[in-house]
Amino acid sequence: MPSNIEIKARLADLPQTRGLVAAISDTPPQTLRQRDTFFRCTTGRLKLREIGVGQAELIFYSRPDVSGAKQSDYEVTAVAEPELLRVVLSRSLGVTQTVEKTRVLYLVGQTRVHLDTVDGLGDFLELEVVLRPGQNSAEGQAIAADLMQRLGIRDTDLCSTAYADMLSAAQVETPATPSPPPTPPRIGRPMALRQASAWRGGS
């Protein structure tokens, strides 16, 4: 099974980080609009990633929820009919979360650098050091640590959970605002009071 060494960090200044990444990238940036639908899964995570019209992948991966560099083992397969597969998996497994984001992809050596703007969450950087055959996780972690230093990413910027988990937590913390109570009906004054108010008296 292929493996990555990954880190995820929240960004305070996306344009600044974009400039630092572009200066060391081996490729021009590629901008992708992605929708990830997560399904219930007893081990690891299973998601359908839709990229543009008709492009999609079914991805299974397993990784620990820790804030530092972590190994992610994964399997990816191309999907010819993503809308149909989404319906089948939704009905059979159930959907746990949907994540939509704009991703700008760079390649630095063997590392995929993602600058992500996630709907409802904000801006993030992801590093995916794609391990080569025979390469151990310690080597991948050293590459990730070097890139973190070059890009100004601090340990306090790192995130331990996936975007799907962050969205679920945010939705729990900010429940829907209740509707205001209905305005009570306007009640007219009693007839006797209206008549008294209308009478001005005088001789």
N, C-alpha and C positions, 0 to 999 in steps of 0.2 A: 504494500500500500504506500503511495507517495506521501511525503511529509514536508511540512513547512516549519520554520521557527517564526512565530508571530509576536508582534506587539501592537497595541492600540493605544493612542494617546489623544486626549482632547486638545484642540488648538485654540489659543487665544488670539492669534493673528495669522489668518489663512494666507493673505497676500505675501507676508514676509516668509512664511514657510515654503510657499510655492516658488519664490525666488531662489531659496536655498536648494530646493530639490532640483529645479531646472538647471542650476549651475553644475550639478554633478551627474545628471541623467545621461544615459547612453542613447536615449531615444527621445523624439518629440512627444509631448503629452497627447494622450488619447482620452477624450471625454465620453463617458458612458452614462446613460440613464438606466438604472437597474431597479427592478422590483423583486424582492425576495419574499416568498411565501413559505412560512415554516409550518411543518406538520408534526403532530404528536409522534414521538419516537421513544422507544424504551431505552435505547442506548445511543449516546451521541446526539447529533442533530441532523435533520433532513429538511432540505429546502429546495424549492423550485426557483431558479433565478431566471427572470425574463429580461432580455436586453434588446430593446428595440422591437421591431415588428418581426415575429416569427423566429427570433433567435432565443434559445433557452437552453439551460443545463439543469439537470437534477444532481444535487450535491449532497453527499453524506460526509460528515466530519465529526471527529471526536477530539476534544482538547480540554484541559483543565481550566477552571475559572480562577486564574491568578493574574495579578497585575503586571508581573514582569514578562520576560521572554518565555514563551511556552511552545511546546511541540504540538502541532495539529496534524493528525493523520486523516486522509481524505480520499474519496473516490468521486469522480466526475464523469457524467455521461451526457452526450448531446441529446436534446429532445426535439422531435420533429413537430409535434402537435401540443404545444404547452398549454393552451386553453383547455383542451380535453383532459390532459393529464392533471391539471389543477382541479378540475371538477371531480375526477376519479379519486384523487388522494384526499380531497376535502371531505368527500362522502365516506370514504373508508377509514381514514385516520383522524380527521378533524384538523382544523387550522388553529395554531396557537398564537401567531403574530404575523403581520405583514410589515416589511421595512422597505421604504422607497428612498432612493438617494441618487445624487449625482456624483459620479466618481471620476476623478482625473487620474489616469494611470501613467506612471513612469517606470522605466527599468534602469536599475543601477546594478551592474554586474549580474549576479544571480538573484537579486532582490526585486520584487515587485513593490513599488511605493504607491500607495493609494492616498489621495487627498479626497476625503469624503465630506459632502454636505448632506446630512441625513435629515429628512423631513421630521420636524418635531423634536430634534435633538441638538442640531448645530454642526460644527465643523470638527473633523477628526483626521488624524494621520494613522495609516496602517502600514506596517512593514511585514512582508512575507518573504522570508529567506527560503527559497526553494532548494531543499537539500538534494545534492547530487548522489548518485549511487555510491555507497561506501563512505559517504560523509556523515559524521556523527553530529548529534545535537549540540555538543559543546562548540564545535566550529561554527555552526549556524548562530548560536547565541553570541559568539564573539563578533560576528559580522553585524548582527543587529545592534549590539552595544556600540560599535564604532559608528554606525549610521546615526544612532540616537545622539551621540556626542556632536557629530558634524552638523546635524540639523537642529541642535539646541533643544532637544527633548529631555526633560527632567523626569526623574522617577515619580515626582508628585503629579505629573501630567498623565501617567499611565492609567488605563482602565482595566478592570478585571473581568468584565462581562461583555456579552455580545450586544449589538444594537437592539436585537429583539428583546433582551432582558431589560435594557435601559428604557425602552418604550413602554413595556409592561409596568415597570416600576413608576414611571412618570404618570401613566394613566391611573394608577392606584392613588398616587399622591395628589392628583388634581382631578377629583371627580367632577362630573358635569354640574354646572351651576344650576341650582333649582330655579324654577320659574317663579316670578313674583306672585304673591297672592292676588286673586282677582279683586278689582275695585268694587266696593260695596255699592249697591244700587242707590241712586239719589231719591230720597224720600221727600215728598212735598210737605209743607206745613199743614197742620189741621185747618179745616174750613173756618172754624171760629176765630183762629188766630189770624188767618188771612183777612177775614172781614174786619177784625179789630184794627189791623194795620192799615187797611184801605180807608177807614172812617177817620176823618180829620176833625169832625165836630165844628163848633162855632155857632153863633146866633145871627 
